Amino acid sequence: MIEQGIDAGCPILQYQIVDMIRQILPVVVAACVAPCFAAEGWITDMDAAKKQAAEQKKDLMIEFTGSDWCGACIMQKKQALSLPEIQTAISRSFIPVELDYPRKKQQDAQTKTSLGTYKKSYGITGFPTLVFADAQGRPVHTVVGYANPAQVMQDTKKAAEALNTQQSLTNKLAEKLTDQQRRDTLVQLLKTVPQSSIRTFYKPALAELEKLDPKDASGILAKLHRDDLLHAQKLEWADTFRKKNIHILADQNPDEALSIMDSYLKKNGLLPEVKQAVLMQKVYLLMQQNRVNELEQPLKEGVALLPESFEGKAFGKLLDKLPEIKKERGLLKPGEEPPLPPGAIRATKMIVPTAPAK
């Protein structure tokens, strides 16, 4: 489950897909409402953490959290990161760092500025996010969303292996190599790290690769350009829908909201990830309005775009459950929700903020 800040950008995101599936297949959702502050052993100063990591020859595990508002963050801290066995596993190889983005807790201007810089440089789009990085802060593995204890252990192991590979390749680059050997080693290095971190944290390696591979035989530059385009399209989509107050229209004039979504889907050059996001927003609105006979087409389109993506699989699950959805919601009025089993808690509807005044 991923929780978004008000500046997150995308009106409908992965955690809402999970929530929709919960509404279809109700489960009991455990919740902790007490704020979580930096636990014992967690450092809140990034520079101090880097210094300690270098001295102890360890790496960094950085938690981006919203300690007093993000339910998934609070659950992850309580159910996984605060467990003694998890802390022991983390401390073997990593210095744990907590970067907190609270809404109620007061922070001074310098702290807020620093946190904003870290959020931007690490490309944080949702909370919680765990970033595993070397002692210099260069990331090698990123986990977005709630992780249970087993997942944290698995990701900790995976990150340690990635960091060993990164260090090995970095050491190799310090040797005397031919241009071809350097090119191949640089490609290996840049393929072991999150693509979103390359331009920020691996600039020297990228600049050297551009000289050694001007035709981009590795495909790394093409991938980076596509990522830039995807990011720009997501921002444009979010900005467009905010300006049109799509969240208000969804309640007051659903037909107009759906018309805006359909028009946006016809834009030339729209990447499949963005189309899936808009289609999921459309599905969400149709579900809210209990227009279940209109769900099949957008669900099929969503699956066909990128079947193996998170969203593609979510569309597939909803498509498989469509007969059950129709039976459960087919006779309900617009906006009416089916009853939940005893003890279950309904997912909270997300409110998308209006565009900030310029």
N, C-alpha and C positions, 0 to 999 in steps of 0.2 A: 504494500500500500504506500502510495506517494502522496505527500501533502504539499500544496503549492502556496507560496506567498502571494500577496496581492500584485506583485510585479512579475509574476512568473511567466506571463505571456499567453499561454494556451488556454482557451476557455474550457475545453474538455480534454482531460489527460488520462494517463494510464490508470490512476487510482479510481477514477470514476467508472472505468470499465469493470474493475473488480467490484465496485459498489453495485453496479447494475446487475451483475451476475448474482450478487448477494440478495438483491431484491427478488430475483427469479428463483433462486435456491436459498432461502433464508437460513442463516446460521447465527449462532450466538456470537456477538462480537464483544470481546473483553475490552474494557476501556479503563484507563488510569487518568484521573483528572488533576492529580497533584503535580506541580512543577518539578522538574528534575534539574538540579544544578550540577556543576562539574563534580564528578565523583572523585573519590580519593585515588591519587595516582595519575589523574588526567591533567594535562597542562593546557592552559588557555592562552599562553603566549607563544606564537609560532616561532619567533626568533630564538626564544629560550629552548623550545623543543628541538629545533635544528641543532643548536649547540650541544644539547644533551645527547642527541642521536649520534653526532660526530664523535663525541668523547667516548661513548659506550659502544661505538661501531654497530649501531642499530639503524633501523629505518623508521618511517613515520606512518602511523595510522590516524588519519584526520577524520573526525566526525563533524559533519555539518548538520546542525540540529536547531530546532525551535523549541526550547525547553519548557515554555509555558503556554504553548498553543497547539503544537503539532502532536496529535494523538499517536501517530505511528512512531514518532521519535521517542515519546515518553514510554511507549510499550517496548520499543527496542532496547532502551536503556535499562528498563526494569527487568525484562524477560531474558535478555541476552548479555548485553555489554557489562552489566554489574555483577554477573555471576562469577564467583571465584575461579572456576575452571576456565572460563573464557578470558578473564583478566590475566591468568597465568600463561595461557597460550599466546595471547597478544604480546605480553611483556618479554617473552623469549627473544623475539626478533624486532619488536616495534616499540616506539615511544608513543603512547596514546595522546592525541590532541583533541580538545573539544573547542569548536568554533560555534558559538551560540548566537542565534538570531531571534531573540525574544520579542514579544509585542508589548508586554507589560513591564518587565524588568527594565530599569533605567540604565543606559550606557552613555559614557561621555562621547563627545564628538570624535575624538581621535580613535577610540575603539570602533565606533560605527564606520569611520572611513576605512580603517584597516580591514574590517570584516567585509565591507563592500568590495574592496580590492581583491581579497581572497575569493569571494564568491564569483567575481567576474573572471579572474585568471584561471580558476579551476572549472569554469563552465557549469556552475551549479544551477540546476533548473527546478529541483524539487527536494523536499526533505522527508526523511533523513537521507543523507548520502555519505558513504564511507569512501575515502580516498586513501589508497596505499601508495606511499611515495618513498623515494630514497632520502638520505639525510639532507640533501639539498632542496627537497621539496618537489622533485620531479616525479609526477605520478606514473605508475605502471599498471594500476588496476583500480577500477571504480565500480562501486555497487550503489545503485539508486533504489530507494524504497526499503521497507521493513525487511529485516533479516532475522530469522530465528537462530537459536544457539548453534544448531548444526550447520546452517548456512554461513554463519560468521566464522566458524572453525574451518569450513571448506574454503572460504574466500581468503582467510588468513594464510592458509597453506598455499593456495594458488598464487597469492601475491608474493609470498616468500620465494617461490620458485621463479616467478617473473623477475624479481629483483636480482636473483642470482644470475639469471640469463643476461639481464641488463648490465650488471657489473662485469660479467665475462666479456661481453661485446665491447664495453667501454675500455676494458684493459687491452683488448685486441687492437682497438683503434690507436692506442698509444704505441703500438709496435710499428716497425718499418714495413709498410705494405705497398703493393703495386696499386695503381689507380683502380683496376678491376676488383682487387681484393678489398680496397677501402669502400668502393661502391657497394659491393655485396654485403659487407659488414654493416654499413650504414642502413641499407634496406632492411636487414634483419633487425637492427636496433629499433628502427622506426615502426616496424610491424609488431613489436612486442609491447608497445605502449598505446594508451588510448589515443585515437586519432585526434580527438578534440584538444589534446594537450600539446601537440607537436609544435604548432606555431608559437605558443607561449613559452614552453619549457625546453624545447629541443631545437631552437633556432639555429645554432651553429651547425648541428648535424644536418638539418634540412638545407641550409645554404650550401654546404659542401656537396650534398647529394645533387642539388640543382646544377652545379658545375660539372659533376662527374656523370650525370645522366640527363643531359639537356633534352633528350627526346622522351623522357619519362617512361622508359621501358618497364620500370617497376610498377607504374600505375599509382604511386603514392600521391603525386601532385594532382592527378585527375580526381582521386578520392577526396583530397582536401578541398579542391574547388567545388566538388559536389556537396560536401558538407557545408561549405560557406553558403551555397545556393539554398540548401535546405533550411539552414538557420534563418536566412533572409526571408524566405517564403513563409516560415512559421511566424516570424515577427509581423509580416505584412498581414497575414490571415488574422492573427489576434487583434492587431490594431484596427483592421477593417470591421471586424465583428463588434469590437467595443464601441467604435464610433457609431455604428448602426444600432447600438443598444440591443443586441440580439437576445440578451438575457431577459430584458423587459418584454420584447416582442414575443418571446417564447411563451410567456404567461398571458399577455394581452391579445396577441394576434398571431397564433401559431402558424396559420397559413402564410402570412407574410414572412415570418422567420424561415419557414421551409423553402419559400421561393428564393430568398436571399442565399440560402445554402446551395440550392440547386444551380443558381446562376454562378456562384463562386466555383463550383465543381467544373464548370465549362471553361474556366480560364485556360488559355494556352500555356503549355510548358509547366503545368503544376506537377510537382513530383508526387509519386504514389504515396509517400508517407503523409504528405499534407492532405491528399484526397482521403486517405483513411481516417485522418483526424476529423475532417469535416463530415464524412459519412457517419462516424461514430457519434458526432454531435447530433446529426439528423436522427439516427436511431434512438438516441437518448430522448429527444423531443417526442418522437412518435410513441415511445414507450410511456412517457409522461401523459400523453394525450390518449393512451390506450387505443391508438389506431393500428392495431396489430395486423390488419390485413395489408398494410402498406410496408411492412418490415422486410419481407422476403427479398425484394430487389436490392435495397441498399446493403443488406447483409451479404448477399451473393457478390455484389460489386466489391465490397470490402475484403472479402476472402480472396477474390481473384487478383487484386492488386499486388499484395505481398502475403502469400499464404503462411509463411513461416515467421512473420513478424509477431510481436506481442499482440498487436491490434488484430492482425489477420487470424490468429488463433482464437482471440476473443470473439470475433465475428463468427467464426466457425462454431464455437460453443453455443452462441446465441441461436445460430441457425439450426443446430441440432435440437435445441430446446423449443423451437418455434411452435410446434404443435401444443406443447405444454403451456407456453406463453399465451397462445390464442385461447386456450381453454380457461386459463386463469384470469385473463384480462379482457376477453372479448365482449363481455356484457357490462363492463365498468364504464362509468362516465369519465370524460376528460379530466385528468388530474387526480382521479380517485385511485387509491392504492389497494391492492388485495390484502386481506388480513394476514398477519404473521402468526407463526406458531407461538405457543407460550414460551416466554423467556427470551425471544429473539428481539433484537434492536434494529430498527430500520436505518439504512444508511442516510446520512444527512445530505440534503440537497446543497450543492455548492452555489454560492453567489459570485458571479463574475463582476468585478468592479467596472464602473464606467471609466472611459478614458480620462486621464488626469488633465486638468486645465493647463494650457500652455501659457 
